[in-house]
Amino acid sequence: MSSLKRILKNITLDGSSAILYFTPGEKCNFVFWTTDLPHEAAIYINDAVTKLGGRGGGSKQVYTGGFSDVDNPEGVYDNLVEQVRAQLLHG
Protein backbone atom coordinates (compact mmCIF):
# COMPACT_ATOMS: atom_id res chain seq x y z
CA MET A 1 0.00 0.00 0.00
CA SER A 2 2.78 2.43 0.84
CA SER A 3 4.40 1.77 -2.57
CA LEU A 4 1.15 2.69 -4.32
CA LYS A 5 0.88 5.92 -2.34
CA ARG A 6 4.49 6.78 -3.14
CA ILE A 7 3.84 6.31 -6.88
CA LEU A 8 0.74 8.49 -6.76
CA LYS A 9 2.49 11.32 -4.95
CA ASN A 10 4.94 11.58 -7.86
CA ILE A 11 2.21 11.96 -10.50
CA THR A 12 1.10 15.46 -11.43
CA LEU A 13 -2.57 15.65 -12.39
CA ASP A 14 -4.03 18.65 -14.21
CA GLY A 15 -7.75 19.30 -14.11
CA SER A 16 -10.44 16.89 -12.94
CA SER A 17 -8.96 13.41 -12.58
CA ALA A 18 -9.59 10.05 -10.94
CA ILE A 19 -7.04 7.22 -10.75
CA LEU A 20 -7.61 3.72 -9.38
CA TYR A 21 -4.55 1.63 -8.57
CA PHE A 22 -5.41 -1.99 -7.78
CA THR A 23 -3.14 -4.83 -6.67
CA PRO A 24 -4.73 -8.23 -7.40
CA GLY A 25 -4.32 -11.34 -5.32
CA GLU A 26 -6.05 -13.29 -2.58
CA LYS A 27 -5.85 -10.01 -0.70
CA CYS A 28 -6.47 -7.08 -3.05
CA ASN A 29 -5.53 -3.52 -2.13
CA PHE A 30 -6.39 -0.31 -3.91
CA VAL A 31 -5.85 3.42 -3.87
CA PHE A 32 -8.42 5.75 -5.45
CA TRP A 33 -6.97 9.23 -5.98
CA THR A 34 -8.99 12.21 -7.21
CA THR A 35 -8.29 15.84 -8.03
CA ASP A 36 -10.63 18.74 -8.75
CA LEU A 37 -13.83 16.69 -8.56
CA PRO A 38 -17.02 18.10 -7.03
CA HIS A 39 -17.17 15.49 -4.23
CA GLU A 40 -14.80 13.73 -1.88
CA ALA A 41 -13.28 10.48 -3.19
CA ALA A 42 -15.45 8.35 -0.89
CA ILE A 43 -18.63 9.51 -2.66
CA TYR A 44 -17.48 7.83 -5.86
CA ILE A 45 -16.16 4.53 -4.47
CA ASN A 46 -17.40 3.72 -0.95
CA ASP A 47 -20.71 2.07 -1.94
CA ALA A 48 -19.00 -0.10 -4.56
CA VAL A 49 -16.37 -1.27 -2.09
CA THR A 50 -19.01 -2.12 0.50
CA LYS A 51 -21.22 -3.98 -2.02
CA LEU A 52 -18.22 -6.06 -3.11
CA GLY A 53 -17.38 -7.01 0.49
CA GLY A 54 -14.37 -4.75 0.93
CA ARG A 55 -13.38 -2.11 3.40
CA GLY A 56 -11.86 1.30 3.03
CA GLY A 57 -11.67 4.89 4.06
CA GLY A 58 -9.87 8.07 3.33
CA SER A 59 -9.60 11.77 3.15
CA LYS A 60 -10.97 14.32 0.72
CA GLN A 61 -8.95 13.24 -2.33
CA VAL A 62 -7.72 9.76 -1.42
CA TYR A 63 -9.61 6.59 -0.54
CA THR A 64 -7.69 3.39 0.25
CA GLY A 65 -8.89 -0.08 1.07
CA GLY A 66 -8.91 -3.71 0.20
CA PHE A 67 -10.65 -7.03 -0.15
CA SER A 68 -9.79 -10.27 1.67
CA ASP A 69 -10.11 -13.91 0.57
CA VAL A 70 -10.65 -12.99 -3.09
CA ASP A 71 -11.19 -15.89 -5.50
CA ASN A 72 -11.50 -13.75 -8.63
CA PRO A 73 -9.46 -10.53 -8.33
CA GLU A 74 -10.01 -9.57 -11.96
CA GLY A 75 -13.77 -9.81 -11.45
CA VAL A 76 -13.57 -7.62 -8.34
CA TYR A 77 -11.49 -5.08 -10.26
CA ASP A 78 -13.85 -5.04 -13.27
CA ASN A 79 -16.90 -4.64 -11.05
CA LEU A 80 -15.23 -1.90 -9.01
CA VAL A 81 -14.26 0.03 -12.15
CA GLU A 82 -17.77 -0.30 -13.58
CA GLN A 83 -19.42 1.01 -10.42
CA VAL A 84 -16.95 3.86 -9.90
CA ARG A 85 -17.25 4.90 -13.55
CA ALA A 86 -21.04 5.06 -13.15
CA GLN A 87 -20.66 7.26 -10.06
CA LEU A 88 -18.22 9.56 -11.83
CA LEU A 89 -20.50 9.95 -14.85
CA HIS A 90 -23.83 10.22 -13.03
CA GLY A 91 -23.08 10.96 -9.40
Summary of the structure (lengths in Angstrom):
residues: 91
radius of gyration: 12.4
end to end distance: 27.2
largest distance: 36.4
contacts: 262
relative contact order: 0.21
helix: 41%
strand: 27%
